[in-house]
C-alpha cells in the first residue's frame, strides 16, 4: 500500500520561508527492500501537490499540478511569492508527463526543468544549463492514494464462538507513545519552535487542532491543520482541505514526519 503523505503541505514550506531550512538531500543510496516508491508511473498519478526546491538553497515552493489541459500542457499553480523565492518559476506556465517523469514548461511548451528519478525513488531531480539543481518531491498526489480495499463480507463476532477477535486495527501499536493533548512546538532543521500547535481534546477520531498566535512557519499556515487523530502508532494531522500528514514517535515527546523527506518536521511537546 502506498504511503499517504501530506499536501504539505506540512512537509513543505510556503515560498520564501526563512533561512535555516535544509535543502533536499542529493542523490541518496537505494532504499531498503521494504520501501514502496511513491513517484507516479503514469499521467493519472501526477496531479496533486509537489514541493519544489533549489538544492543548496533555503527557498522552496508548493506547486499544484492540475489535470486540466491548457495551451501550455496542463495547469500548474503556485503562490505569487514563489516567483521571488525561486525565479526560475517566472517562466514556467504548465507541466507535462513524458518519458515517465514530470517536465515543467513555458507558455510555448518548451521545457524549463526536465526531471529524472533519483535512485532512492523518493524525489525527482532536474539540472539546468547554468549548473543549478532542483528537487521535486511528491506531497499529496494521486499516485500516493492507496488502492481501494477489496470488499469482504462482515462476520459478526458472535458467530465465531470462542475466538478472540484480537485488537482493533484502530488501536495504537505503541500505547506508551500515545500523544497527549496539549501544546507542541514545531522544530525545523536548524530553527527550533518556529510554530506552536495546540492538539485539543475531542473525538478520538478527529480532535481539533489550533495554530497558536506568532507562528513563523509558512508551510504550517498554508497546510492549515484543523484536526488530529492517533491510530496504529501514528499521529495524523488533517488540513482544512482534506490533506493529511503522518508522524511517528521519535522519543521524549517528539513526533517526526513519516516518510522523513524534505525539510525536517518534528513536533515536540512543550509547556504552554
Secondary structure, DSSP 8 states (H G I E B T S, - for coil): -------STTTS--TT--S------SS-----TT----S-SSGGGT-EEEEEEETTSS-EEEEEEEEEEETTEEEEE--TTHHHHSGGGGG--EEEEETTEEEEE-TTS-EEEE-EE-TTSS-EEEE-TTS-EEEEEEEEEGGGS-----------GGGSTT------TTS-S-GGG---SEEEEEE-SS---SEEEEE--S-TTSEEEEE-TT---HHHHHH-EEEEEEETTEEEEEETTS-EEEEEEEETTEEEEES--SS--EEEEE--
